Amino acid sequence: MPRFVVLLRGVNVGKSNRVPMAEFRSLLEAKGFTEVRTLLNSGNAVFGGAARSAGAHAKTIGASLNERLGLTVQVVVKSSSEFLAAVAENTVAPAEEDHSRFLVAFGQRRQAVQDLSVLLPMIRAPEQFAIGSHAAYLHCAGGILESKAGTALLGKPGRGVTTRNWATVLKLKAMLGDGGRLTTDPDPQP
């Protein structure tokens, strides 16, 4: 069965858009997705789905979040091959201690990623920014909140994408390894 990664934008930050991960797993399973595994508390999951359309899955999940939890949030779904291609095309190799300052921006549509070119004038050395076919990559060497581009990516200019730090991206990649099958759920939260 094809494997997918789902990434929700702007959930569980502050008091709004609360999505308990147990509820998120349940919602995905109720829609017929299989082998659902969540990661962290920020709206990340890996699942199996019979249909091959990531876009259709994103619409289904978005509608379910609205119906079940009353939330309207951006949903990005990538097939395992799309997600792994995004990891592979990264040309900026952050040191392990910089994984939390290295953001990867995913969009449901390729154009959403390309539109991030508006951030280029905001990049200040030693920051690095690259736009690939599958994602955009921003290394905020001095910290995300100290970076004009990092702040913009998380704000209005980045509204068409959702971001994850490199550590989270690597964990999701590991979940997709070996067909995406895990023996334990990395998010044991209730």
N, C-alpha and C positions, 0 to 999 in steps of 0.2 A: 504494500500500500504506500502511495506517495506520502512523504513527510513534509511538514511545513513549520515555519516559525511565525508566531503572531507577536506583534509589538504594539502596545497601546500607548498613545501619546497623552502625557499629562495626568496620569492617574496616581493616586495615593501620594500626592504632593500637597502638603498643607491639609486643610479640612475638606476640600471639595474633591469631587470625582473619586470617591472611595470605591475601590473594587477589591474586596477580600479575595485572596487567591484561591481559597477553597470554593468560593462561589463562582469564580472564573472557571476553574476546572469543571465544576458541575455544569455550568452553562455550556461549555464546549462539548462535554459528553452528551448533554441533552440534545445537541444538534447533530449527533451521530459521529463526532470525531472520536478517534480511538487513541490509545496510548498517550493520553494527555499528561504532560509534565509541565509544571510551572517552575519559574526560576525567580527568586527574590520576590519582592513585594511591589514591583514596578510595572506589572502588566506584560510579562514575558511568558510565552509558553511554546512548547513543541508538541505537535500532534500529527496523527495520521488522518488522511481524508481520502475518500474514494474518488471524488472529483479532482481533476488536475488544475483547476483554475484558482490561482491565488487571489485574483480579484473578486471572484464569486465568494470565496471564503471570507474575505474582508467585509463584503457587504452583509453576508449572513451574520457574522460575529457582531458587526456594528449594530444591526437591527436588533439582535438578541440583547445586547447591552442596554439598548434603549428600552425595549419592552420589559425586560426583567428587572433592571436596576434604575431605569429612568435617566440613563446617562447618554449623552451624545459626545463621543470622543473619537478622535481619529484612530483608525485601525489600519495597520500595515501588516500584510501577510506576504511572506516570501516562501517560495518552494525551497526545499533543501538545496537544490542546485543553485538557485539564485543567491541564497544566503552564503553558501560556501564560495561562490564566485566573488561576492563582495569582500569576503575575508581575504581571498587570494589576490585580489587586485590592489590591495592596500600597498602603496609605495612608500609610506611613511612608517618606519619600523620603530615604534616607541620602546624605550627601555622599560623593563618591568615596573620600576618605581614610578613611571609616568602613565601607567595604564588608566588611572582614574582621571587624568588630564587629557586623555586622547579620546575624542568623540567621533563616533561613526553615525552618520545621518542616513536613514533609510526612508524612502518614499514609496508609496504604492505605485505611483506613476514615475517613469524615468524622468519626465520633465521637471517634476518637483525637485529632484536632486540637481538637475542642470540649472534650475533657477537660483541655486545657492551661489552662483557666480557673483551675485550682488555683495557677497562677503569679501571678495578679493581685495578691494581697497582698504578694508579694515585690518588686514593681516599685518602684524608688526613682528619683525625678527625678535626672538628666535622662533616665533610661531611658524607652523607649517600647515598648508591647506592644499588639498587635492580633491578634484572631482573626478570620479570614475564613472563607469557605465552603470554600476549597481548601487553605489553609495558615494557619499562625500566624507572626507576625513580631515579632522581638525585637531592638531596638537597644540594645546594651550600650555606652553612651557612654564609660564608664570602662574598658572591656575585659571580655571574657567571664568570665575567672577572677575578676574583681573584683565581678561581678554575682551576687547570690544567685539571681536568676531564671535567669541564664545557666548557672550551675552546675547548678541543678535541671533545666533543660531537657536538658542533656547527661547527666544522671543518671537515677535511678529515676523521678521524675515524668514524664520525657520518654521513657520506654521504649517507648511506643506509636507514636513518630514517629522520623524521622531528620531531621537538620538539615544544611543547607548554608549557607555564607556567601553574601552577596549577589553577590560577584564570581563564584563558581562558578555560581550560578543564572543570571546573565547570560550566562555562557559556554555553558551548556546551552541557553538560549534561542536564542543565535546558531546553535548546531548544528542546532536545529529549523527555523531560517529557511530559506527557499527549499526547502521540503519536507524539510528535515533532511539534504539531500545535501551532503557535504563533498568537496572534492577531495583533502584531505590529512587524516590522522588527527591530532588535536591532542595525542595522547598517544603519542609515538614510542617509549615504553619497550618493552623486549623482553618 
